[in-house]
Amino acid sequence: MLFSTNGTDKPKLYFMGICGTAMGSVAAAFKDAGYDVTGSDANVYDPMKSFLEEKGIMILDGYKTENLPDDTDVFVIGNAQSRGNVEVEAVLNAKRHYVSMAELVKEAVLRGRRNIVVSGTHGKTTTSSLTAWIFENSGENPAYMIGGIPENLGQGARFNENAEFVVLEGDEYDTAFFDKRSKFVHYLPEIAIVNNIEFDHADIFKDLKAITTTFEHMIRTIPQNGIALMNGDQKTCRDVYAAQPFAPVKWVGFGNDCDAQINNVEYRQNETEFSIEGETYVIPMNGEFNVRNAAMAVTAARFGGINPDKIRAALLSFEGIKRRQQERGTTDRGITVVDDFGHHPSAIKQAIIGLRAKYEGRRLWAVFEPRSNTTRTNYFQKELPEALAQADAVCIAAVANPEKIDEGKRLDTDLVMQTLREGGRPAFYEPDVEAIVERVKSESKDNDVVIVFSNGGFGGIHDKLLAAL
């Protein structure tokens, strides 16, 4: 249990790795909820630095033993921290109270609440943002924790004490150096959404079986008065549920054997209309993946008691999420630069297909940085060029931190280029951001759309492209 030694009912918290996307959002949410919050990080830079400072949170730059306050009650250790970190070692040596971020949220926020956990290899951030906004716009005032910044909500986490519902993005990545279970195992779901299950996170999962096992562990925690909302079109999801069939399930998808069947889909330039369970909805987004995401959010909201009219109003007013198919700007030549967090081949493929409908008649560039722990390997050697081939032209960057991947297991960027060219796609490999910008500048045409795929900052490439073009 969490405890306080300072005479209040809220312990003082110290976040180790506070500038991480999730850690920073959670730290800010606890500060807003009245907790005393400080923290440290080796990478103190904007925008998270400014965001936390605006919340009144003191950030210590770098990890040092002298950083650790004597009056801190609980040390929250992020999953990027490991043995050998001087602050970790000091906390262990002094036998101080430490928890993971997931444990903290479980004990301080989730117990006794109606928790909606959104999981899956892709679509977690969009689906959790849509779900939280439906409940918020319907007057339910939910708490939430999302791995991105929904434009409607303004920040990634909020832990209001009187919330009946909590919407959480359920990450399958591991929890901490001392807890190698997936984070979502801690989140006490009443409603568990499983968008899809594919192989990812090659640094911690050996194969697809290891991933399906961790999803089974999460589904095992759903109570009998809860529900699993699962992708009914994916065999892997059906196999996972079959292994743990304790809670009720509703299969959501396009297939005739789905309980909540998506139908009457009409893709338009800036919106998509679809029907599910006898009701029609419109979302201001494109692509099949976003229809699936919205269908899951709608089904979760209906289970939570939200009526269809309120759901319709929320979906129509949804403003999106930063870094998810987000337009960064358009140049005088009419060239539009789009930022997308996609890094898995399935997500990249569906994003390009959806954006092609939005930018109908315009040539699409895919600029990709192999940065995730899976795409830096050759696990997706075949699938990656197939996904990128949905674009009209491709530029791929060097594999990030190649020295950390054995050469025999590393993504072969030359082979990616060769495969794309053999398929008739102009494809270019460039070693750094400056070379990519010059290549796109020299090869682009007026009114092109340049989609940048990366799960990192990619050296500020978006602004550099806009300036150069």
Stockholm file with secondary structure:
# STOCKHOLM 1.0

chainA/1-469         MLFSTNGTDKPKLYFMGICGTAMGSVAAAFKDAGYDVTGSDANVYDPMKSFLEEKGIMILDGYKTENLPDDTDVFVIGNAQSRGNVEVEAVLNAKRHYVSMAELVKEAVLRGRRNIVVSGTHGKTTTSSLTAWIFENSGENPAYMIGGIPENLGQGARFNENAEFVVLEGDEYDTAFFDKRSKFVHYLPEIAIVNNIEFDHADIFKDLKAITTTFEHMIRTIPQNGIALMNGDQKTCRDVYAAQPFAPVKWVGFGNDCDAQINNVEYRQNETEFSIEGETYVIPMNGEFNVRNAAMAVTAARFGGINPDKIRAALLSFEGIKRRQQERGTTDRGITVVDDFGHHPSAIKQAIIGLRAKYEGRRLWAVFEPRSNTTRTNYFQKELPEALAQADAVCIAAVANPEKIDEGKRLDTDLVMQTLREGGRPAFYEPDVEAIVERVKSESKDNDVVIVFSNGGFGGIHDKLLAAL
#=GR chainA/1-469 SS CCCCSSSSSSCCEEEETTTSHHHHHHHHHHHHTTCCEEEEESCCCTTHHHHHHHTTCEEEESCCGGGSCTTCSEEEECTTCCTTCHHHHHHHHTTCCEEEHHHHHIIIIITTSEEEEEESSSCHHHHHHHHHHHHHHTTCCCEEECSSCBTTTSSSEECCTTCSEEEEECCCSEEETTEEEEGGGGSCCSEEEECCCCCCCTTTCSSHHHHHHHHHHHHTTCCTTSEEEEETTCHHHHHHHHHSTTSCEEEEESSTTCSEEEEEEEECSSCEEEEETTEEEEESCCSHHHHHHHHHHHHHHHHTTCCHHHHHHHHHTCCCBTTSSEEEEECTTCCEEEEECCCSHHHHHHHHHHHHHHTTTSCEEEEECCCSTTTTBGGGTTHHHHHHTTSSEEEECCCSSGGGSCGGGBCCHHHHHHHHHHTTCCEEECSSHHHHHHHHHHHCCTTCEEEEECSSCGGGHHHHHHHHC
#=GC SS_cons         CCCCSSSSSSCCEEEETTTSHHHHHHHHHHHHTTCCEEEEESCCCTTHHHHHHHTTCEEEESCCGGGSCTTCSEEEECTTCCTTCHHHHHHHHTTCCEEEHHHHHIIIIITTSEEEEEESSSCHHHHHHHHHHHHHHTTCCCEEECSSCBTTTSSSEECCTTCSEEEEECCCSEEETTEEEEGGGGSCCSEEEECCCCCCCTTTCSSHHHHHHHHHHHHTTCCTTSEEEEETTCHHHHHHHHHSTTSCEEEEESSTTCSEEEEEEEECSSCEEEEETTEEEEESCCSHHHHHHHHHHHHHHHHTTCCHHHHHHHHHTCCCBTTSSEEEEECTTCCEEEEECCCSHHHHHHHHHHHHHHTTTSCEEEEECCCSTTTTBGGGTTHHHHHHTTSSEEEECCCSSGGGSCGGGBCCHHHHHHHHHHTTCCEEECSSHHHHHHHHHHHCCTTCEEEEECSSCGGGHHHHHHHHC
//
